[in-house]
Amino acid sequence: MKDREQIFRDAFERHADELFRHASLRLSDRDRALELTQECFLKAWQYALRGEEVREMRPFLFKTLRNLIIDEYRKAKSFSLDSMLEDDDGGVLEANLPRDDTNTLEKACDRFDGARAVSAIRRLPEPYREVLALRYVDDLPIREIAGLVEESENVVSVRLHRGLKKLRAMLESEQEQRA
């Protein structure tokens, strides 16, 4: 039991932040993302208490979180995808952008570009949004993504390519509209 507890604690310390980031990107409600992340670890703990063994904790946790997010979508409790970053007037809320101690112009531009990219990713159709988030936000290899989404590596690669193409087109279109 002690080993199981330590393995669980280590997994929580190692993966909680990246699971929360993934849930935050996929959902529009930060509080709900936190709840689902906690529920993911609760389910993992219950699984361990039943005596089940997990060989690869990170893919197991991502798969569990993915299933919880799918269940959330099925409940039809959808919120505005951009509400996490936008204020009532449609502008980007500075309070929702990442903070750092140095406020250089370059870092501010990077944060703004990152917020635009996240906003654009959220507007992509789900199959592209999911694989892009898993690959470029969560830094998972294609093989792991294929296991999580239960598709071949080839399908995942094609979705990544097409998703990036759509994302690039969206960002270029937005840039042209601003000019």
Long-range contacts (C-beta under 8 A, 24 or more apart in sequence): 4-48, 4-49, 7-48, 7-57, 8-41, 8-44, 8-45, 8-48, 11-41, 11-44, 11-57, 11-58, 11-61, 12-41, 14-58, 15-57, 15-58, 15-61, 16-41, 18-138, 18-139, 19-61, 19-62, 19-65, 21-137, 21-138, 22-62, 22-65, 22-133, 22-134, 22-137, 22-138, 23-65, 23-69, 24-84, 25-118, 25-121, 25-122, 25-133, 25-137, 26-69, 26-129, 26-130, 26-133, 27-69, 27-72, 27-79, 28-78, 28-79, 28-80, 28-81, 28-82, 28-83, 28-84, 28-122, 29-79, 29-83, 29-84, 30-84, 32-72, 32-77, 36-65, 36-68, 36-69, 36-72, 37-65, 39-68, 40-64, 40-65, 40-68, 43-68, 58-144, 59-144, 59-147, 59-148, 62-134, 62-138, 62-140, 62-144, 62-148, 63-147, 63-148, 66-130, 66-148, 66-149, 81-122, 81-123, 82-119, 82-122, 82-123, 85-115, 85-118, 85-119, 86-119, 92-119, 116-171, 116-174, 117-167, 117-171, 120-167, 120-170, 120-171, 120-174, 121-167, 123-170, 124-163, 124-166, 124-167, 124-170, 125-166, 127-159, 127-163, 128-159, 128-162, 128-163, 128-166, 128-167, 129-163, 131-156, 131-159, 131-160, 131-163, 132-160, 132-163, 132-164, 132-167, 135-160
